[in-house]
Amino acid sequence: MNRRLIIAGLAARPVRTTVSIMAVALEVILILTIIGLANGITNETGRRTEGVGADIMFQAPGSSLLLALNNSTLPIALGNKIRDVEGIKAVAPVQLQVNASNGLEVVYGIEPKTFDEITGGFIWHGGRSFSGPDEVLVDDLYARSKGLSTGDSVDILGHKFKVAGVVEHGKGARLYIPLKTAQAMAGTANRASLFYIKLNNPDRLNDVIDRMKKEFPAYRMLPLKEYTMLMMSNNMPALEAFIKIVVFIAVFIGVLVIFLSMYMTITERTREIGILRSLGASKWFIVTLIFQETAVVCVVGIVIGIVASFLIARGVTAMFPTLLVLITATWVTKASIFALLSGLIGTLYPSLKAAAQDPVEAIAYE
């Protein structure tokens, strides 16, 4: 009997039922898509940084974890002193720039020779390395997203560059320009944002870092694997705060819409509830019936929201190959729980109000 009452109650008001379902779905989509995009960007940045092939990232004191936000610089001459530390095979200076004209793109200013010593060299899809200060290398995903090929011009940081070559993605950045060009554009001549360091024996990582700390006590030395783990987790305070804000807004929207929907539904069904109460239905029966209706709405909305989130993720990746929306099973579960809780919280007061109605007054309600 409960099942028939629930279906009849939802079917009697199709517009309101649909709006409630869409509100729950929107809540799930908001959580999964925005957090998936944030996690995707940080995870992908971590993987690309690890893909450089270095063992240690050497930064100035007080440098931020997010390389794109790091304004600290190091003297290029410091690289020669780092090379003298026992166990170090290669050192490559990198000057970081952020191109915000078409999104948020990290640009590496590199010396091809030293960078190749760290990475093992680029995998070429076409073209060649730099031969002039106004040339740029782009990775294959960036080239595909922008429709670029060798010989084309591209605007980076307000400067026109010619695409000299297209390389395989996954080695730090998507855009590479000559180190001296990057220094001139940043006004940091003979300086670098960081050094990538490769060891003779990666198994001796801790020993080499200990020796480096004795030589350069004020500087920051971070193993690349540790950096990758940090970028692929919620250990970043800014990201964690952002996620909490997104979840709070999404849950608030869900609670508000469900509350308004159920409150109006119960007001319209005052006579119906009065009849049920006059036939002997208990207060608990009324509360349970309304909660069950809400649960059905939430479950349908959650399923639609999850499916829509994955479709949106695929659409974003198809339209913007450089963006990754990472939707994990953990966040699918969390989003489902948040959506269900918001529905139940939004139904709490309306259900109690309905159960407290006097049967006689409810039947006489116009």
C-alpha positions in Angstrom: 0.0 0.0 0.0 2.8 2.4 0.9 4.3 1.9 -2.6 1.1 2.8 -4.3 0.6 5.9 -2.1 4.2 7.1 -2.8 3.9 6.6 -6.6 0.5 8.3 -6.6 1.8 11.2 -4.6 4.7 11.8 -6.9 2.7 11.2 -10.1 0.0 13.6 -9.0 2.4 16.6 -9.1 4.8 15.8 -12.0 6.2 19.3 -12.4 7.1 19.6 -8.7 8.5 16.1 -8.6 10.6 16.7 -11.7 11.9 20.0 -10.2 12.8 18.2 -6.9 14.6 15.4 -8.8 16.5 18.0 -10.9 17.5 19.9 -7.8 19.0 16.7 -6.3 20.7 15.9 -9.6 22.1 19.5 -9.8 23.5 19.1 -6.3 25.3 15.9 -7.3 26.5 17.4 -10.6 27.9 20.5 -8.8 29.9 18.4 -6.3 31.2 15.9 -8.8 32.0 18.2 -11.7 33.6 21.1 -9.8 35.6 18.9 -7.4 36.4 16.5 -10.2 37.8 19.4 -12.2 39.9 20.7 -9.2 41.2 17.2 -8.4 41.9 16.5 -12.1 44.0 19.7 -12.5 46.1 19.0 -9.4 46.5 15.3 -10.1 47.4 15.9 -13.7 49.9 18.6 -12.7 51.5 16.2 -10.2 51.8 13.4 -12.9 53.3 15.8 -15.4 55.8 17.0 -12.8 56.7 13.4 -12.0 57.0 12.7 -15.7 59.9 15.1 -15.9 62.0 12.2 -14.7 63.9 14.1 -12.0 64.4 12.8 -8.5 64.5 16.1 -6.6 62.9 19.5 -7.0 65.1 22.3 -5.6 63.3 25.6 -4.7 63.9 28.9 -3.0 63.0 29.3 0.7 59.3 29.8 1.3 58.3 28.5 -2.2 54.7 27.4 -2.6 53.6 23.9 -3.4 51.7 25.1 -6.5 54.5 25.8 -9.0 52.2 28.1 -11.0 51.9 30.4 -8.1 55.6 30.5 -7.2 57.3 33.8 -7.6 60.6 32.9 -5.8 63.7 32.7 -7.9 67.2 31.2 -7.6 70.5 32.3 -9.1 71.4 30.3 -12.2 75.0 30.0 -10.8 73.6 28.0 -7.9 73.2 25.1 -10.4 76.9 24.6 -10.6 77.3 24.3 -6.9 74.4 21.8 -6.8 76.2 19.7 -9.5 79.3 19.4 -7.2 77.3 17.6 -4.5 78.2 13.9 -4.5 75.6 11.6 -6.1 74.1 14.2 -8.5 74.1 13.4 -12.2 72.3 16.3 -13.8 70.8 19.7 -12.9 68.3 21.6 -15.0 67.1 25.2 -14.3 63.5 26.0 -15.1 61.9 29.5 -15.2 58.2 29.2 -14.6 55.6 31.5 -16.2 51.8 31.5 -16.1 49.9 32.1 -19.3 46.4 33.2 -18.2 45.2 34.5 -21.6 43.6 31.2 -22.5 42.9 29.6 -19.1 45.7 28.8 -16.7 48.8 27.3 -18.5 52.2 26.8 -17.0 55.1 27.7 -19.3 58.5 26.2 -18.8 61.6 28.3 -19.7 64.3 25.6 -20.3 67.7 24.9 -21.6 67.2 22.0 -24.0 70.5 20.3 -23.2 70.1 20.3 -19.4 66.4 19.5 -19.6 67.1 16.5 -21.9 69.6 15.2 -19.4 66.9 15.1 -16.8 64.0 13.9 -18.9 65.9 11.6 -21.3 64.7 13.8 -24.2 61.3 14.7 -25.8 59.3 12.3 -27.9 58.7 14.2 -31.0 55.4 14.3 -32.9 56.9 16.8 -35.4 59.3 19.7 -35.8 62.5 20.4 -33.9 63.9 22.1 -30.9 64.4 25.9 -30.5 66.7 27.7 -32.9 65.7 31.2 -31.9 64.3 33.2 -28.9 60.8 33.5 -30.3 60.1 29.8 -30.8 58.0 27.5 -28.6 57.5 23.8 -28.2 54.0 22.6 -27.4 52.8 19.2 -26.3 50.4 17.1 -28.5 47.3 17.7 -26.3 47.8 21.5 -26.3 48.4 21.4 -30.1 45.2 19.4 -30.6 43.1 21.7 -28.4 44.3 24.8 -30.2 44.6 23.3 -33.7 48.3 24.1 -33.9 51.0 22.5 -35.9 54.7 23.3 -36.6 55.2 26.7 -38.2 52.0 28.2 -36.7 52.0 31.3 -34.5 50.7 31.4 -31.0 50.3 34.2 -28.5 51.9 33.5 -25.1 52.1 36.0 -22.3 51.4 38.8 -24.8 54.3 37.7 -27.0 54.1 36.0 -30.5 55.9 32.7 -30.7 56.4 30.3 -33.6 55.7 26.7 -33.0 59.0 25.0 -33.6 57.9 21.5 -32.6 55.2 19.3 -31.1 56.2 16.8 -28.4 54.6 14.1 -26.4 52.7 15.3 -23.3 53.6 14.5 -19.7 57.0 16.2 -19.1 56.2 19.1 -16.7 54.5 21.7 -18.8 52.5 21.9 -22.0 54.5 24.9 -23.3 58.3 25.3 -23.5 60.2 28.4 -24.4 64.0 29.2 -24.3 65.2 29.9 -20.7 66.6 33.3 -21.6 63.4 34.4 -23.2 61.4 33.4 -20.1 63.9 35.3 -17.9 63.6 38.4 -20.1 59.8 38.3 -20.0 59.8 37.9 -16.2 62.5 40.4 -15.6 64.7 37.8 -13.8 67.9 37.7 -15.8 70.2 34.8 -14.8 67.7 33.4 -12.4 65.4 30.4 -12.3 62.2 29.4 -10.5 63.6 26.0 -9.6 66.1 23.3 -10.4 65.3 19.7 -11.4 67.9 17.3 -10.1 68.6 13.8 -11.3 70.7 11.4 -9.2 73.3 8.8 -10.2 71.5 6.3 -7.9 67.8 7.1 -7.0 68.1 4.6 -4.2 70.5 7.0 -2.4 67.9 9.8 -2.5 67.8 10.4 1.3 71.6 10.5 1.5 71.9 13.0 -1.2 69.2 15.2 0.3 71.0 15.1 3.6 74.3 16.2 2.0 72.4 19.0 0.1 70.8 20.3 3.3 74.2 20.7 4.8 75.3 22.7 1.8 72.1 24.6 1.3 70.3 24.7 4.6 67.9 27.5 3.8 66.5 26.0 0.6 63.7 23.6 -0.1 64.4 20.2 -1.5 61.4 17.9 -2.2 61.5 14.4 -3.7 59.4 14.4 -6.9 57.5 11.3 -5.7 56.5 13.1 -2.5 55.4 16.1 -4.5 53.3 14.0 -6.7 51.6 12.4 -3.6 50.9 15.8 -2.2 49.3 17.0 -5.4 47.2 13.9 -5.6 45.7 14.3 -2.2 43.7 16.7 -0.1 46.8 17.9 1.9 46.6 21.2 0.1 44.8 23.6 2.5 43.5 25.9 -0.3 42.1 23.0 -2.2 40.5 21.5 0.9 38.9 24.8 1.8 37.6 25.1 -1.8 36.1 21.6 -1.7 34.3 22.4 1.6 32.8 25.5 0.2 31.5 23.7 -2.9 30.0 20.9 -0.8 28.3 23.4 1.6 26.8 25.4 -1.3 25.6 22.2 -3.0 24.0 20.8 0.1 22.4 24.1 1.0 20.8 24.3 -2.5 19.6 20.7 -2.0 18.1 21.3 1.4 16.4 24.5 0.4 14.8 23.2 -2.8 13.7 19.9 -1.1 12.3 21.9 1.9 10.3 24.2 -0.3 9.0 21.4 -2.5 7.9 19.2 0.3 6.4 22.0 2.3 4.3 23.1 -0.6 3.4 19.5 -1.4 2.2 18.9 2.2 0.2 22.1 2.2 -1.6 21.0 -1.0 -2.2 17.5 0.5 -3.7 18.7 3.8 -7.1 17.1 3.1 -5.4 13.9 1.9 -3.4 13.7 5.1 -6.5 14.4 7.2 -8.3 11.5 5.5 -5.4 9.2 6.2 -5.3 10.3 9.9 -9.1 9.9 10.2 -8.8 6.3 8.8 -6.4 5.5 11.6 -3.0 6.3 10.2 -0.5 7.1 12.9 1.8 10.2 13.0 4.7 7.8 12.5 3.0 6.5 9.3 2.6 10.0 7.9 6.2 10.9 8.7 7.5 7.6 7.2 5.4 8.1 4.1 6.7 11.5 3.4 10.3 10.5 4.0 9.9 7.5 1.7 8.7 9.9 -1.1 11.7 12.1 -0.5 14.0 9.1 -0.6 12.6 8.1 -4.0 13.1 11.6 -5.3 16.7 11.7 -4.0 17.6 8.3 -5.4 16.4 9.1 -8.8 18.1 12.5 -8.7 21.3 10.9 -7.5 21.4 8.4 -10.4 20.6 11.2 -12.9 23.3 13.4 -11.4 26.0 10.8 -11.5 25.3 9.8 -15.1 25.1 13.5 -16.1 28.4 14.2 -14.3 30.3 11.5 -16.2 28.8 12.8 -19.5 29.8 16.3 -18.6 33.3 15.1 -17.8 33.6 13.3 -21.1 32.3 16.4 -22.9 34.8 18.7 -21.2 37.7 16.4 -22.1 36.5 16.2 -25.7 36.2 20.0 -26.0 39.3 20.8 -23.9 41.8 18.0 -24.2 44.1 19.7 -21.7 41.5 19.6 -18.9 40.9 16.5 -16.8 37.7 16.0 -14.7 38.7 13.3 -12.2 35.5 11.7 -10.7 36.4 9.1 -8.2 34.3 6.4 -6.6 35.0 8.0 -3.2 33.5 11.3 -4.3 30.6 9.5 -6.1 29.8 7.9 -2.7 30.2 11.2 -0.8 28.0 13.2 -3.3 25.3 10.5 -3.0 25.4 10.7 0.8 25.3 14.5 0.8 22.4 14.6 -1.6 20.4 12.0 0.4 21.1 13.8 3.7 20.1 17.1 2.2 16.8 15.6 1.0 16.0 14.1 4.4 17.0 17.3 6.3 14.8 19.3 4.0 11.9 17.0 4.6 12.2 16.9 8.4 10.1 20.0 9.3 7.4 19.5 6.6 6.9 15.8 7.7 6.5 16.7 11.3 4.1 19.5 10.4 2.0 17.1 8.4 1.9 14.5 11.2 0.9 17.1 13.8 -2.2 18.2 11.8 -5.6 17.7 13.5 -7.6 15.2 11.3 -10.9 17.2 11.6 -9.3 20.5 10.7 -7.3 18.9 7.9 -10.4 17.4 6.3 -12.1 20.8 6.5 -9.1 22.5 4.9 -9.8 24.4 1.6 
